[in-house]
Amino acid sequence: MEFIKPKRKLGSKVSWQVSDRTKSIVKYYAEYTGLSEDEVVDLFLTNILEDPDFKKWIHEKRRKTRIMKHLFPDGEAEVKAT
């Protein structure tokens, strides 16, 4: 039996300005996937953390430990300079 994992919902309201086209993309993609618009944005933006150049940039930062704790709270990824 596989148990259901709870979703982490530590969201906060943000005020961003995006184009109407971008809003429509998110709206229709959410409709297509059956997810909420918030979930689509969250999942999509979380994929940025897979960018190796972004990880390398973090590694070169002076306060990388603080950044890593904030972006990877579960210690789920290591930053390696490549």
N, C-alpha and C positions, 0 to 999 in steps of 0.2 A: 504494500500500500504506500502510495506517495502522498505525503502531507502537503497541504496548501501553504505556500510561503506568503507572509503578509507583505503588502506593498509599503514601501517607505514613502510616506506623504509628508515630507517636511517642507512643503511648498510655501511660498510667500507671494503676495501680489506684487507684480512688477508693472511698470508703465513704460512700454516700448512703443515706438512708432514704426510701423512696418507698412509697406505698400498694400493697397487693396488686392493686388495680384497675389502677394504672399499670403494674405489672410485667406484668400480663396483656395490657394493650394493646400493650406493646412486644413481648411474646412472640408474640402472634398476628399482629401487623403484620409481624414478621420472617418468620414462617412464610408469610404471604401474598406478601411481596416476594422471598423466597428469600435475603435477607440475614441476617447474624448480628444478634443483639440489640444488640451493641456498635456495629455499622455503622448500624443504625436510629437509635439514640440520637445517635451522632455526626452523622449527616446532618441529623436533625431539629434538633438544637441549633445546628448551624452556620447554619441558616436564620435564626436570631436576628440574625445580622450584616447581614441585608437590611433590618432595621427602621430607617427614616429617623430616627425620634425617638431611637433608641439611638445612631445615628451622630452626631446633633446633640449629644447629651449628652456623647459622647466628645470632640467638638470643643471643648466648653466646659470640659473638664477641664484642670487645670494641667499635668499630665504626659501630655498626649495623644500625644506622640511615642512614649513607651515603651509605652503601651497599643496604639497602632497597630502597632508592631513585633511585639507579642505576638499580637494578634488577626489581623493580616493580614501574615504573615511574607514573603509574596511580593510585597508592595506591590500587591495585587490590587484594592484599593479606596481611594478617597479619602474623607475626611470633609469634607463641605461644610456650612456653616451655612446653613440655609434658613429 
